[in-house]
Amino acid sequence: MGAFCSAVVGVFFEYDTPRIVHIKSKKVGVTNRFLQLCIIGYIIGFAIIFKKGYQEFDNVQGAITTKVKGVADYDGKIWDVADYIVPPQENNAFFVITNLIITPDQKNGTCEEDIRIPGANCTSSPDVCKKGEPLLAGDGFMTGVCLNSSRDPGMKSCEVQAWCPTEDGKRSAPNPPALGIAENFTVFIKNNIEFPKFNVKRRNIPKSVNNETYLKSCRFDFNGNNLCPIFRLDTIVFNTGTPDFKSIALKGGVVQIIINWDCNLDYNVEDCIPEYSFRRLDSDQDILSKGYNFRYAKYYKDENGIETRTLYKAYGIKFILTLQGRAGKFSPVPLILNIGSGVAILSVATVLCDIMVLYVLKARQTYRQKKYLQVVGDDAYKHGEKQYLLSENTSVEIQPC
């Protein structure tokens, strides 16, 4: 225990200083230069040039608004933007109806539940229709009565208190889609952005355009006018990898519109323009719960003043808009930091070469003798230990006091 304490105290009174040993060796020299070149290449090529380590950056901030235009004719009725954009306003998103199942003239009352609703089929036992209990996946509360089904002959269904008639589960979405003409609809995407750190404001409408007719006639095209902020819906869908608009219009889907501002402010600020990309977020290969749909209703009173509604099961495309990007501008601070960190990383080459000469090469014992030198000062801690005064060529034993 005393020896251990003595060793610990001895370490406290020691100091290590680096020693430079100049080694002439082809193997070590080539390894050292190779490692240094790799590190310098990483610093200059990747950290500074590729990653723009000479710039400071600011993330984009901004707002997106949309305006859809187009008309459709379905079931003897003209559908305009007020009909097929539901809800009218969403944050960074909009929904376009492309297909419909309509249940008209629903009134509050009692009627048969659809037998495809779990718990509604009472063909084998009328006792399943428990009065006052709701069918959670259905349309209302059971009355306790089991009715002959008017939709499915030979079958019986529980009577429910609900909006009647209930939705018919046998009906499927029309094919071709009811509003398949939506592929010709257009959406005007207006995007105002700012990089606060650099006091730069931009928008996605070209500054050179000051004629209203431009926005009435231009259409976005990757191979042509890629700065036009007006997009046909079929152009957006096609560039997600979905070749046929009607395939997504039938059951609906979710599409992301990405607006990317990646700007180098060391050049002309007018070169700071957006890049658009599109991708489909759901999968066309899904088997269960494919696509995107929801229900909504329009209410009115019939000729007798009874509250009535038309129920719509709407299939369509939900477009989600995502704003991303950053701007960079030269600054000496990040450049100095990257150079400083690079100089520090150069020490890795020295560490690896030290490992090589001390533990790998055949002459490692010789290198160790040259690498480490122990010097005992006049005031060295010498309790109970043999101490040695070494120089490069001599070794002298000093007996403990």
Secondary structure, 3 states (H helix, E strand, C coil): CHHHHHHHHHHHCCCCCCCCCCCCCHHHHHHHHHHHHHHHHHHHHHHHHHCCCCEEEEECEEEEEEEEECCEEECCEEECHHHHECCCCCCCEEEEEEEEEEEEEEEEEEEECCCCCCCCECCCCHHHCCCCCECCCCCCEEEEEEEECCCCCCCEEEEEEEEECCCCCCCCCCCCCCCHHHHHCEEEEEEEEEEHHHCEEEECCCCCCCCHHHHHHCCCCCCCCCCCCEEEHHHHHHCCCCCCHHHHHHHCEEEEEEEEEEEECCCCHHHCCCEEEEEECCCCCCCCCCCCEEEEEEEEECCCCCEEEEEEEEEEEEEEEEEEEEEEEECHHHHHHHHHHHHHHCHHHHHHHHHHHHHHCCCHHHHHHHHCCCCCCCCCCCCCCCEEEECCCCEEEECCC
